[in-house]
């Protein structure tokens, strides 16, 4: 089974920073960056769970700047679970997808929290 702890650690760290961030930072773009990341992670999990794409895509709603940390945490944990359950099923191995997701979370965190 794939060890997804690097992803969960990166997501939880960013989510905690968002939860503790002042409203002014969230409104200056940190929340928007995080919501876009949460949507991307959720979409990746959906693709892993339904590779045929037969289920309708679900878009994470914008519930406001004070909820985005929790939304990011949920999306990240969903992707981690999907990666653990995934077998080789396409062009990328789950371990490669994990590495890309961790790098993406880290890049967005740096950009959003500067």
C-alpha positions as a Markdown table, in Angstrom:
| # | Residue | x | y | z |
|---|---|---|---|---|
| 1 | Unk | 0.0 | 0.0 | 0.0 |
| 2 | Unk | 1.3 | 3.4 | -0.9 |
| 3 | Unk | 2.5 | 5.7 | 1.9 |
| 4 | Unk | 0.6 | 8.9 | 1.4 |
| 5 | Unk | 1.8 | 10.6 | 4.6 |
| 6 | Unk | 3.8 | 13.2 | 2.7 |
| 7 | Unk | 0.6 | 14.4 | 1.0 |
| 8 | Unk | -1.4 | 14.4 | 4.2 |
| 9 | Unk | 1.3 | 16.2 | 6.1 |
| 10 | Unk | 1.6 | 18.9 | 3.4 |
| 11 | Unk | -2.1 | 19.4 | 3.1 |
| 12 | Unk | -2.6 | 19.5 | 6.9 |
| 13 | Unk | 0.2 | 22.1 | 7.3 |
| 14 | Unk | -1.3 | 24.3 | 4.6 |
| 15 | Unk | -4.8 | 23.9 | 6.0 |
| 16 | Unk | -3.6 | 24.8 | 9.5 |
| 17 | Unk | -1.9 | 27.9 | 8.2 |
| 18 | Unk | -5.1 | 28.9 | 6.4 |
| 19 | Unk | -7.2 | 28.4 | 9.5 |
| 20 | Unk | -4.8 | 30.6 | 11.5 |
| 21 | Unk | -4.4 | 33.3 | 8.8 |
| 22 | Unk | -5.9 | 36.7 | 9.3 |
| 23 | Unk | -9.0 | 37.6 | 7.2 |
| 24 | Unk | -7.0 | 40.2 | 5.3 |
| 25 | Unk | -4.5 | 37.6 | 4.0 |
| 26 | Unk | -7.3 | 35.2 | 3.1 |
| 27 | Unk | -9.1 | 38.0 | 1.1 |
| 28 | Unk | -5.9 | 39.1 | -0.6 |
| 29 | Unk | -5.8 | 35.8 | -2.5 |
| 30 | Unk | -4.8 | 33.0 | -0.1 |
| 31 | Unk | -8.3 | 31.6 | 0.1 |
| 32 | Unk | -8.8 | 31.7 | -3.7 |
| 33 | Unk | -5.5 | 29.9 | -4.2 |
| 34 | Unk | -6.4 | 27.3 | -1.7 |
| 35 | Unk | -9.9 | 26.8 | -3.1 |
| 36 | Unk | -8.4 | 26.3 | -6.6 |
| 37 | Unk | -6.0 | 23.7 | -5.1 |
| 38 | Unk | -8.7 | 22.0 | -3.2 |
| 39 | Unk | -10.7 | 21.7 | -6.4 |
| 40 | Unk | -7.8 | 20.3 | -8.3 |
| 41 | Unk | -7.1 | 17.7 | -5.6 |
| 42 | Unk | -10.7 | 16.8 | -5.5 |
| 43 | Unk | -10.8 | 16.4 | -9.3 |
| 44 | Unk | -7.8 | 14.2 | -9.2 |
| 45 | Unk | -9.4 | 12.0 | -6.6 |
| 46 | Unk | -12.6 | 11.7 | -8.7 |
| 47 | Unk | -10.5 | 10.7 | -11.7 |
| 48 | Unk | -8.8 | 7.9 | -9.7 |
| 49 | Unk | -12.1 | 6.7 | -8.2 |
| 50 | Unk | -13.9 | 6.8 | -11.6 |
| 51 | Unk | -11.3 | 6.3 | -14.4 |
| 52 | Unk | -14.1 | 5.8 | -17.0 |
| 53 | Unk | -15.5 | 9.2 | -16.2 |
| 54 | Unk | -19.0 | 7.8 | -16.1 |
| 55 | Unk | -20.0 | 9.7 | -12.9 |
| 56 | Unk | -20.8 | 13.4 | -13.2 |
| 57 | Unk | -18.0 | 15.6 | -12.1 |
| 58 | Unk | -18.5 | 17.3 | -8.8 |
| 59 | Unk | -17.1 | 20.8 | -8.2 |
| 60 | Unk | -16.1 | 21.9 | -4.7 |
| 61 | Unk | -18.3 | 24.9 | -3.9 |
| 62 | Unk | -16.9 | 28.3 | -2.7 |
| 63 | Unk | -18.2 | 28.4 | 0.8 |
| 64 | Unk | -16.1 | 31.4 | 1.9 |
| 65 | Unk | -12.7 | 32.3 | 3.1 |
| 66 | Unk | -13.1 | 30.9 | 6.6 |
| 67 | Unk | -13.9 | 27.4 | 5.3 |
| 68 | Unk | -11.2 | 26.9 | 2.7 |
| 69 | Unk | -8.7 | 25.4 | 5.1 |
| 70 | Unk | -11.2 | 22.6 | 5.9 |
| 71 | Unk | -12.1 | 22.2 | 2.3 |
| 72 | Unk | -8.4 | 21.8 | 1.4 |
| 73 | Unk | -8.0 | 19.2 | 4.2 |
| 74 | Unk | -11.0 | 17.2 | 3.0 |
| 75 | Unk | -9.9 | 17.2 | -0.6 |
| 76 | Unk | -6.3 | 16.3 | 0.3 |
| 77 | Unk | -7.4 | 13.4 | 2.5 |
| 78 | Unk | -9.8 | 12.2 | -0.2 |
| 79 | Unk | -6.9 | 12.2 | -2.8 |
| 80 | Unk | -4.6 | 10.4 | -0.3 |
| 81 | Unk | -7.3 | 7.7 | 0.2 |
| 82 | Unk | -7.9 | 7.4 | -3.6 |
| 83 | Unk | -4.1 | 7.0 | -4.2 |
| 84 | Unk | -3.8 | 4.3 | -1.5 |
| 85 | Unk | -6.7 | 2.4 | -3.2 |
| 86 | Unk | -5.5 | 2.9 | -6.7 |
| 87 | Unk | -3.6 | 0.3 | -8.7 |
| 88 | Unk | -1.7 | 0.9 | -11.8 |
| 89 | Unk | -4.4 | 2.3 | -14.1 |
| 90 | Unk | -3.0 | 4.6 | -16.7 |
| 91 | Unk | -0.1 | 6.6 | -17.8 |
| 92 | Unk | 1.0 | 7.5 | -14.3 |
| 93 | Unk | 1.7 | 5.3 | -11.3 |
| 94 | Unk | 0.0 | 6.3 | -8.0 |
| 95 | Unk | 3.5 | 7.1 | -6.6 |
| 96 | Unk | 4.2 | 9.6 | -9.4 |
| 97 | Unk | 0.8 | 11.2 | -8.8 |
| 98 | Unk | 1.5 | 11.4 | -5.1 |
| 99 | Unk | 4.8 | 13.2 | -5.8 |
| 100 | Unk | 3.1 | 15.6 | -8.1 |
| 101 | Unk | 0.4 | 16.3 | -5.6 |
| 102 | Unk | 2.8 | 17.0 | -2.8 |
| 103 | Unk | 4.8 | 19.4 | -5.0 |
| 104 | Unk | 1.7 | 21.2 | -6.1 |
| 105 | Unk | 0.5 | 21.7 | -2.5 |
| 106 | Unk | 3.9 | 23.0 | -1.5 |
| 107 | Unk | 4.0 | 25.4 | -4.5 |
| 108 | Unk | 0.6 | 26.8 | -3.8 |
| 109 | Unk | 1.2 | 27.2 | -0.1 |
| 110 | Unk | 4.3 | 29.3 | -0.8 |
| 111 | Unk | 2.5 | 31.4 | -3.4 |
| 112 | Unk | -0.6 | 31.9 | -1.2 |
| 113 | Unk | 1.0 | 32.6 | 2.1 |
| 114 | Unk | 3.7 | 35.1 | 1.0 |
